[in-house]
Amino acid sequence: MKKDQIVPVRLSENEKDFLKEDADKMGIGVSTLIRMVLRDYIKERSERSKDK
């Protein structure tokens, strides 16, 4: 995968609504919210693998 590559993701209407509502509450875009969640997940996962 290239740096900053666009990756299509299929989401249900409920998932889209949930993301849009949370992004609006935070005053950010949906893609920014997804990147934040993904970064947190990667950080948490790498910390767990270090603890083993």
mmCIF file as gemmi writes it, N, C-alpha and C atoms, coordinates in Angstrom:
data_model
loop_
_atom_site.group_PDB
_atom_site.id
_atom_site.type_symbol
_atom_site.label_atom_id
_atom_site.label_alt_id
_atom_site.label_comp_id
_atom_site.label_asym_id
_atom_site.label_entity_id
_atom_site.label_seq_id
_atom_site.pdbx_PDB_ins_code
_atom_site.Cartn_x
_atom_site.Cartn_y
_atom_site.Cartn_z
_atom_site.occupancy
_atom_site.B_iso_or_equiv
_atom_site.pdbx_formal_charge
_atom_site.auth_seq_id
_atom_site.auth_asym_id
_atom_site.pdbx_PDB_model_num
ATOM 1 N N . MET Axp A 1 ? 0.83 -1.174 0 1 0 ? 1 A 1
ATOM 2 C CA . MET Axp A 1 ? 0 0 0 1 0 ? 1 A 1
ATOM 3 C C . MET Axp A 1 ? 0.882 1.248 0 1 0 ? 1 A 1
ATOM 4 N N . LYS Axp A 2 ? 0.516 2.205 -0.804 1 0 ? 2 A 1
ATOM 5 C CA . LYS Axp A 2 ? 1.282 3.449 -0.879 1 0 ? 2 A 1
ATOM 6 C C . LYS Axp A 2 ? 0.91 4.379 0.278 1 0 ? 2 A 1
ATOM 7 N N . LYS Axp A 3 ? 1.806 5.303 0.58 1 0 ? 3 A 1
ATOM 8 C CA . LYS Axp A 3 ? 1.522 6.295 1.615 1 0 ? 3 A 1
ATOM 9 C C . LYS Axp A 3 ? 0.355 7.161 1.164 1 0 ? 3 A 1
ATOM 10 N N . ASP Axp A 4 ? -0.552 7.445 2.089 1 0 ? 4 A 1
ATOM 11 C CA . ASP Axp A 4 ? -1.721 8.289 1.829 1 0 ? 4 A 1
ATOM 12 C C . ASP Axp A 4 ? -2.621 7.76 0.724 1 0 ? 4 A 1
ATOM 13 N N . GLN Axp A 5 ? -2.658 6.45 0.56 1 0 ? 5 A 1
ATOM 14 C CA . GLN Axp A 5 ? -3.525 5.848 -0.449 1 0 ? 5 A 1
ATOM 15 C C . GLN Axp A 5 ? -4.971 5.856 0.031 1 0 ? 5 A 1
ATOM 16 N N . ILE Axp A 6 ? -5.888 6.132 -0.87 1 0 ? 6 A 1
ATOM 17 C CA . ILE Axp A 6 ? -7.31 6.086 -0.544 1 0 ? 6 A 1
ATOM 18 C C . ILE Axp A 6 ? -7.764 4.636 -0.576 1 0 ? 6 A 1
ATOM 19 N N . VAL Axp A 7 ? -8.427 4.214 0.506 1 0 ? 7 A 1
ATOM 20 C CA . VAL Axp A 7 ? -8.89 2.835 0.622 1 0 ? 7 A 1
ATOM 21 C C . VAL Axp A 7 ? -10.407 2.846 0.776 1 0 ? 7 A 1
ATOM 22 N N . PRO Axp A 8 ? -11.13 2.287 -0.183 1 0 ? 8 A 1
ATOM 23 C CA . PRO Axp A 8 ? -12.589 2.26 -0.048 1 0 ? 8 A 1
ATOM 24 C C . PRO Axp A 8 ? -13.02 1.27 1.033 1 0 ? 8 A 1
ATOM 25 N N . VAL Axp A 9 ? -14.014 1.665 1.804 1 0 ? 9 A 1
ATOM 26 C CA . VAL Axp A 9 ? -14.528 0.814 2.875 1 0 ? 9 A 1
ATOM 27 C C . VAL Axp A 9 ? -16.052 0.801 2.777 1 0 ? 9 A 1
ATOM 28 N N . ARG Axp A 10 ? -16.628 -0.371 2.829 1 0 ? 10 A 1
ATOM 29 C CA . ARG Axp A 10 ? -18.083 -0.484 2.789 1 0 ? 10 A 1
ATOM 30 C C . ARG Axp A 10 ? -18.621 -0.436 4.216 1 0 ? 10 A 1
ATOM 31 N N . LEU Axp A 11 ? -19.518 0.505 4.467 1 0 ? 11 A 1
ATOM 32 C CA . LEU Axp A 11 ? -20.122 0.669 5.789 1 0 ? 11 A 1
ATOM 33 C C . LEU Axp A 11 ? -21.636 0.593 5.674 1 0 ? 11 A 1
ATOM 34 N N . SER Axp A 12 ? -22.267 0.104 6.73 1 0 ? 12 A 1
ATOM 35 C CA . SER Axp A 12 ? -23.731 0.096 6.768 1 0 ? 12 A 1
ATOM 36 C C . SER Axp A 12 ? -24.223 1.521 7.017 1 0 ? 12 A 1
ATOM 37 N N . GLU Axp A 13 ? -25.502 1.75 6.791 1 0 ? 13 A 1
ATOM 38 C CA . GLU Axp A 13 ? -26.08 3.071 7.059 1 0 ? 13 A 1
ATOM 39 C C . GLU Axp A 13 ? -25.93 3.43 8.536 1 0 ? 13 A 1
ATOM 40 N N . ASN Axp A 14 ? -26.115 2.463 9.429 1 0 ? 14 A 1
ATOM 41 C CA . ASN Axp A 14 ? -25.96 2.719 10.87 1 0 ? 14 A 1
ATOM 42 C C . ASN Axp A 14 ? -24.537 3.128 11.204 1 0 ? 14 A 1
ATOM 43 N N . GLU Axp A 15 ? -23.559 2.454 10.607 1 0 ? 15 A 1
ATOM 44 C CA . GLU Axp A 15 ? -22.154 2.79 10.859 1 0 ? 15 A 1
ATOM 45 C C . GLU Axp A 15 ? -21.838 4.188 10.338 1 0 ? 15 A 1
ATOM 46 N N . LYS Axp A 16 ? -22.34 4.514 9.154 1 0 ? 16 A 1
ATOM 47 C CA . LYS Axp A 16 ? -22.113 5.854 8.586 1 0 ? 16 A 1
ATOM 48 C C . LYS Axp A 16 ? -22.74 6.924 9.467 1 0 ? 16 A 1
ATOM 49 N N . ASP Axp A 17 ? -23.976 6.677 9.918 1 0 ? 17 A 1
ATOM 50 C CA . ASP Axp A 17 ? -24.655 7.653 10.779 1 0 ? 17 A 1
ATOM 51 C C . ASP Axp A 17 ? -23.9 7.845 12.09 1 0 ? 17 A 1
ATOM 52 N N . PHE Axp A 18 ? -23.445 6.748 12.678 1 0 ? 18 A 1
ATOM 53 C CA . PHE Axp A 18 ? -22.693 6.806 13.936 1 0 ? 18 A 1
ATOM 54 C C . PHE Axp A 18 ? -21.419 7.638 13.765 1 0 ? 18 A 1
ATOM 55 N N . LEU Axp A 19 ? -20.662 7.35 12.708 1 0 ? 19 A 1
ATOM 56 C CA . LEU Axp A 19 ? -19.423 8.089 12.458 1 0 ? 19 A 1
ATOM 57 C C . LEU Axp A 19 ? -19.702 9.565 12.2 1 0 ? 19 A 1
ATOM 58 N N . LYS Axp A 20 ? -20.725 9.849 11.406 1 0 ? 20 A 1
ATOM 59 C CA . LYS Axp A 20 ? -21.056 11.235 11.079 1 0 ? 20 A 1
ATOM 60 C C . LYS Axp A 20 ? -21.464 12.002 12.33 1 0 ? 20 A 1
ATOM 61 N N . GLU Axp A 21 ? -22.289 11.396 13.188 1 0 ? 21 A 1
ATOM 62 C CA . GLU Axp A 21 ? -22.723 12.064 14.421 1 0 ? 21 A 1
ATOM 63 C C . GLU Axp A 21 ? -21.538 12.365 15.331 1 0 ? 21 A 1
ATOM 64 N N . ASP Axp A 22 ? -20.66 11.384 15.522 1 0 ? 22 A 1
ATOM 65 C CA . ASP Axp A 22 ? -19.496 11.6 16.389 1 0 ? 22 A 1
ATOM 66 C C . ASP Axp A 22 ? -18.541 12.63 15.797 1 0 ? 22 A 1
ATOM 67 N N . ALA Axp A 23 ? -18.325 12.565 14.501 1 0 ? 23 A 1
ATOM 68 C CA . ALA Axp A 23 ? -17.437 13.532 13.848 1 0 ? 23 A 1
ATOM 69 C C . ALA Axp A 23 ? -18.007 14.943 13.992 1 0 ? 23 A 1
ATOM 70 N N . ASP Axp A 24 ? -19.313 15.083 13.802 1 0 ? 24 A 1
ATOM 71 C CA . ASP Axp A 24 ? -19.949 16.399 13.943 1 0 ? 24 A 1
ATOM 72 C C . ASP Axp A 24 ? -19.822 16.928 15.37 1 0 ? 24 A 1
ATOM 73 N N . LYS Axp A 25 ? -19.989 16.042 16.366 1 0 ? 25 A 1
ATOM 74 C CA . LYS Axp A 25 ? -19.858 16.449 17.774 1 0 ? 25 A 1
ATOM 75 C C . LYS Axp A 25 ? -18.451 16.963 18.053 1 0 ? 25 A 1
ATOM 76 N N . MET Axp A 26 ? -17.46 16.344 17.414 1 0 ? 26 A 1
ATOM 77 C CA . MET Axp A 26 ? -16.068 16.713 17.648 1 0 ? 26 A 1
ATOM 78 C C . MET Axp A 26 ? -15.61 17.848 16.73 1 0 ? 26 A 1
ATOM 79 N N . GLY Axp A 27 ? -16.444 18.211 15.767 1 0 ? 27 A 1
ATOM 80 C CA . GLY Axp A 27 ? -16.094 19.287 14.843 1 0 ? 27 A 1
ATOM 81 C C . GLY Axp A 27 ? -15.023 18.892 13.841 1 0 ? 27 A 1
ATOM 82 N N . ILE Axp A 28 ? -14.992 17.609 13.481 1 0 ? 28 A 1
ATOM 83 C CA . ILE Axp A 28 ? -14 17.123 12.522 1 0 ? 28 A 1
ATOM 84 C C . ILE Axp A 28 ? -14.714 16.344 11.422 1 0 ? 28 A 1
ATOM 85 N N . GLY Axp A 29 ? -13.981 15.992 10.389 1 0 ? 29 A 1
ATOM 86 C CA . GLY Axp A 29 ? -14.546 15.19 9.312 1 0 ? 29 A 1
ATOM 87 C C . GLY Axp A 29 ? -14.523 13.709 9.66 1 0 ? 29 A 1
ATOM 88 N N . VAL Axp A 30 ? -15.328 12.943 8.936 1 0 ? 30 A 1
ATOM 89 C CA . VAL Axp A 30 ? -15.417 11.502 9.165 1 0 ? 30 A 1
ATOM 90 C C . VAL Axp A 30 ? -14.068 10.829 8.914 1 0 ? 30 A 1
ATOM 91 N N . SER Axp A 31 ? -13.379 11.213 7.841 1 0 ? 31 A 1
ATOM 92 C CA . SER Axp A 31 ? -12.092 10.57 7.541 1 0 ? 31 A 1
ATOM 93 C C . SER Axp A 31 ? -11.066 10.853 8.634 1 0 ? 31 A 1
ATOM 94 N N . THR Axp A 32 ? -11.103 12.051 9.215 1 0 ? 32 A 1
ATOM 95 C CA . THR Axp A 32 ? -10.202 12.381 10.322 1 0 ? 32 A 1
ATOM 96 C C . THR Axp A 32 ? -10.509 11.511 11.535 1 0 ? 32 A 1
ATOM 97 N N . LEU Axp A 33 ? -11.798 11.325 11.827 1 0 ? 33 A 1
ATOM 98 C CA . LEU Axp A 33 ? -12.204 10.469 12.949 1 0 ? 33 A 1
ATOM 99 C C . LEU Axp A 33 ? -11.734 9.033 12.726 1 0 ? 33 A 1
ATOM 100 N N . ILE Axp A 34 ? -11.891 8.521 11.519 1 0 ? 34 A 1
ATOM 101 C CA . ILE Axp A 34 ? -11.45 7.152 11.213 1 0 ? 34 A 1
ATOM 102 C C . ILE Axp A 34 ? -9.946 7.032 11.39 1 0 ? 34 A 1
ATOM 103 N N . ARG Axp A 35 ? -9.183 8.017 10.926 1 0 ? 35 A 1
ATOM 104 C CA . ARG Axp A 35 ? -7.722 7.971 11.097 1 0 ? 35 A 1
ATOM 105 C C . ARG Axp A 35 ? -7.333 8.006 12.569 1 0 ? 35 A 1
ATOM 106 N N . MET Axp A 36 ? -8.04 8.821 13.381 1 0 ? 36 A 1
ATOM 107 C CA . MET Axp A 36 ? -7.758 8.881 14.822 1 0 ? 36 A 1
ATOM 108 C C . MET Axp A 36 ? -7.995 7.528 15.476 1 0 ? 36 A 1
ATOM 109 N N . VAL Axp A 37 ? -9.119 6.905 15.153 1 0 ? 37 A 1
ATOM 110 C CA . VAL Axp A 37 ? -9.451 5.599 15.728 1 0 ? 37 A 1
ATOM 111 C C . VAL Axp A 37 ? -8.427 4.556 15.3 1 0 ? 37 A 1
ATOM 112 N N . LEU Axp A 38 ? -8.037 4.582 14.048 1 0 ? 38 A 1
ATOM 113 C CA . LEU Axp A 38 ? -7.061 3.623 13.538 1 0 ? 38 A 1
ATOM 114 C C . LEU Axp A 38 ? -5.702 3.812 14.209 1 0 ? 38 A 1
ATOM 115 N N . ARG Axp A 39 ? -5.28 5.049 14.386 1 0 ? 39 A 1
ATOM 116 C CA . ARG Axp A 39 ? -3.996 5.313 15.067 1 0 ? 39 A 1
ATOM 117 C C . ARG Axp A 39 ? -4.026 4.795 16.502 1 0 ? 39 A 1
ATOM 118 N N . ASP Axp A 40 ? -5.151 5.029 17.199 1 0 ? 40 A 1
ATOM 119 C CA . ASP Axp A 40 ? -5.287 4.528 18.572 1 0 ? 40 A 1
ATOM 120 C C . ASP Axp A 40 ? -5.226 3.006 18.607 1 0 ? 40 A 1
ATOM 121 N N . TYR Axp A 41 ? -5.89 2.369 17.651 1 0 ? 41 A 1
ATOM 122 C CA . TYR Axp A 41 ? -5.897 0.907 17.578 1 0 ? 41 A 1
ATOM 123 C C . TYR Axp A 41 ? -4.482 0.37 17.336 1 0 ? 41 A 1
ATOM 124 N N . ILE Axp A 42 ? -3.77 0.987 16.415 1 0 ? 42 A 1
ATOM 125 C CA . ILE Axp A 42 ? -2.398 0.55 16.115 1 0 ? 42 A 1
ATOM 126 C C . ILE Axp A 42 ? -1.504 0.739 17.336 1 0 ? 42 A 1
ATOM 127 N N . LYS Axp A 43 ? -1.637 1.88 18.007 1 0 ? 43 A 1
ATOM 128 C CA . LYS Axp A 43 ? -0.828 2.156 19.201 1 0 ? 43 A 1
ATOM 129 C C . LYS Axp A 43 ? -1.118 1.128 20.296 1 0 ? 43 A 1
ATOM 130 N N . GLU Axp A 44 ? -2.402 0.87 20.543 1 0 ? 44 A 1
ATOM 131 C CA . GLU Axp A 44 ? -2.798 -0.097 21.572 1 0 ? 44 A 1
ATOM 132 C C . GLU Axp A 44 ? -2.292 -1.497 21.232 1 0 ? 44 A 1
ATOM 133 N N . ARG Axp A 45 ? -2.405 -1.872 19.994 1 0 ? 45 A 1
ATOM 134 C CA . ARG Axp A 45 ? -1.979 -3.203 19.573 1 0 ? 45 A 1
ATOM 135 C C . ARG Axp A 45 ? -0.466 -3.369 19.69 1 0 ? 45 A 1
ATOM 136 N N . SER Axp A 46 ? 0.289 -2.343 19.318 1 0 ? 46 A 1
ATOM 137 C CA . SER Axp A 46 ? 1.745 -2.441 19.424 1 0 ? 46 A 1
ATOM 138 C C . SER Axp A 46 ? 2.186 -2.474 20.899 1 0 ? 46 A 1
ATOM 139 N N . GLU Axp A 47 ? 1.466 -1.751 21.76 1 0 ? 47 A 1
ATOM 140 C CA . GLU Axp A 47 ? 1.781 -1.797 23.192 1 0 ? 47 A 1
ATOM 141 C C . GLU Axp A 47 ? 1.499 -3.182 23.774 1 0 ? 47 A 1
ATOM 142 N N . ARG Axp A 48 ? 0.396 -3.798 23.332 1 0 ? 48 A 1
ATOM 143 C CA . ARG Axp A 48 ? 0.063 -5.157 23.805 1 0 ? 48 A 1
ATOM 144 C C . ARG Axp A 48 ? 1.11 -6.153 23.369 1 0 ? 48 A 1
ATOM 145 N N . SER Axp A 49 ? 1.604 -6.025 22.142 1 0 ? 49 A 1
ATOM 146 C CA . SER Axp A 49 ? 2.591 -6.987 21.652 1 0 ? 49 A 1
ATOM 147 C C . SER Axp A 49 ? 3.93 -6.814 22.388 1 0 ? 49 A 1
ATOM 148 N N . LYS Axp A 50 ? 4.223 -5.604 22.862 1 0 ? 50 A 1
ATOM 149 C CA . LYS Axp A 50 ? 5.439 -5.38 23.638 1 0 ? 50 A 1
ATOM 150 C C . LYS Axp A 50 ? 5.333 -6.002 25.024 1 0 ? 50 A 1
ATOM 151 N N . ASP Axp A 51 ? 4.119 -6.036 25.578 1 0 ? 51 A 1
ATOM 152 C CA . ASP Axp A 51 ? 3.91 -6.567 26.922 1 0 ? 51 A 1
ATOM 153 C C . ASP Axp A 51 ? 4.041 -8.096 26.972 1 0 ? 51 A 1
ATOM 154 N N . LYS Axp A 52 ? 3.894 -8.745 25.853 1 0 ? 52 A 1
ATOM 155 C CA . LYS Axp A 52 ? 3.959 -10.216 25.837 1 0 ? 52 A 1
ATOM 156 C C . LYS Axp A 52 ? 5.359 -10.742 25.959 1 0 ? 52 A 1
